Amino acid sequence: MGMKGDEIARMIKAAFPDADVTMTDLAGDDNHWAAVVASGAFKGKSRVQQHQMVYAALKGNMGGVLHALQLTTQAK
């Protein structure tokens, strides 16, 4: 099944209202996504912490409904 990119972006933006989120469907199947997320909330956080913050925003969907997410984060 999978998740739509706009749904993933909506969940991320709900957690990080200032975020710029760019979604790319890597396989055309709503299961393999690339996301670039830039947020001020990431300032002072390690890359691992930033990714953990995004995964938390996805509320348990990562590894379930959302099969794969290539994630790039950056502080803005």
C-alpha beads as a LAMMPS data file, in Angstrom:
LAMMPS data file: protein, C-alpha beads

76 atoms
75 bonds

1 atom types
1 bond types

-500.0 500.0 xlo xhi
-500.0 500.0 ylo yhi
-500.0 500.0 zlo zhi

Masses

1 110.0

Atoms # bond

1 1 1 0.000 0.000 0.000
2 1 1 2.262 2.887 1.090
3 1 1 1.861 6.550 1.951
4 1 1 1.392 9.516 -0.337
5 1 1 4.140 12.113 -0.350
6 1 1 1.778 14.914 0.627
7 1 1 0.686 12.916 3.685
8 1 1 4.308 12.388 4.760
9 1 1 5.081 16.077 4.216
10 1 1 1.953 17.080 6.169
11 1 1 3.029 14.975 9.165
12 1 1 6.531 16.447 9.094
13 1 1 5.209 20.017 8.800
14 1 1 2.783 19.395 11.669
15 1 1 5.783 18.639 13.888
16 1 1 8.025 21.338 12.375
17 1 1 5.840 24.230 11.132
18 1 1 8.848 26.146 9.768
19 1 1 10.078 23.169 7.751
20 1 1 10.745 23.176 4.048
21 1 1 9.924 19.656 2.864
22 1 1 10.660 18.244 -0.589
23 1 1 9.372 14.743 -1.372
24 1 1 10.479 12.518 -4.263
25 1 1 8.851 9.155 -5.045
26 1 1 11.890 7.035 -5.907
27 1 1 10.073 4.032 -7.377
28 1 1 6.613 5.339 -8.319
29 1 1 5.002 3.022 -5.767
30 1 1 4.339 5.239 -2.702
31 1 1 6.677 2.930 -0.742
32 1 1 10.137 4.314 -1.497
33 1 1 10.526 8.014 -0.798
34 1 1 13.303 10.574 -0.549
35 1 1 12.680 13.564 1.694
36 1 1 14.731 16.703 2.173
37 1 1 13.705 18.487 5.361
38 1 1 15.106 21.842 6.503
39 1 1 14.001 23.238 9.864
40 1 1 15.260 25.600 12.526
41 1 1 14.392 22.879 15.059
42 1 1 17.462 20.968 13.857
43 1 1 19.938 23.657 14.960
44 1 1 22.511 22.228 17.359
45 1 1 21.299 18.663 16.800
46 1 1 23.398 15.851 15.342
47 1 1 22.317 14.264 12.069
48 1 1 21.132 11.186 13.999
49 1 1 19.057 13.357 16.342
50 1 1 17.559 15.212 13.372
51 1 1 16.543 11.933 11.732
52 1 1 15.084 10.638 14.996
53 1 1 13.012 13.820 15.243
54 1 1 11.601 13.266 11.741
55 1 1 10.874 9.582 12.428
56 1 1 9.030 10.611 15.611
57 1 1 6.945 13.035 13.540
58 1 1 5.885 10.098 11.345
59 1 1 4.211 8.533 14.404
60 1 1 5.245 4.913 13.943
61 1 1 4.526 4.721 10.208
62 1 1 8.218 4.282 9.315
63 1 1 8.910 0.609 8.646
64 1 1 5.198 -0.125 8.478
65 1 1 2.969 1.716 6.035
66 1 1 6.008 3.711 4.957
67 1 1 8.490 1.107 3.760
68 1 1 11.562 3.199 2.915
69 1 1 12.565 6.821 3.404
70 1 1 15.853 8.261 2.184
71 1 1 16.162 11.215 4.518
72 1 1 18.281 14.346 4.232
73 1 1 17.970 16.909 7.003
74 1 1 19.480 20.335 7.486
75 1 1 19.173 23.183 9.936
76 1 1 17.978 26.501 8.587

Bonds

1 1 1 2
2 1 2 3
3 1 3 4
4 1 4 5
5 1 5 6
6 1 6 7
7 1 7 8
8 1 8 9
9 1 9 10
10 1 10 11
11 1 11 12
12 1 12 13
13 1 13 14
14 1 14 15
15 1 15 16
16 1 16 17
17 1 17 18
18 1 18 19
19 1 19 20
20 1 20 21
21 1 21 22
22 1 22 23
23 1 23 24
24 1 24 25
25 1 25 26
26 1 26 27
27 1 27 28
28 1 28 29
29 1 29 30
30 1 30 31
31 1 31 32
32 1 32 33
33 1 33 34
34 1 34 35
35 1 35 36
36 1 36 37
37 1 37 38
38 1 38 39
39 1 39 40
40 1 40 41
41 1 41 42
42 1 42 43
43 1 43 44
44 1 44 45
45 1 45 46
46 1 46 47
47 1 47 48
48 1 48 49
49 1 49 50
50 1 50 51
51 1 51 52
52 1 52 53
53 1 53 54
54 1 54 55
55 1 55 56
56 1 56 57
57 1 57 58
58 1 58 59
59 1 59 60
60 1 60 61
61 1 61 62
62 1 62 63
63 1 63 64
64 1 64 65
65 1 65 66
66 1 66 67
67 1 67 68
68 1 68 69
69 1 69 70
70 1 70 71
71 1 71 72
72 1 72 73
73 1 73 74
74 1 74 75
75 1 75 76
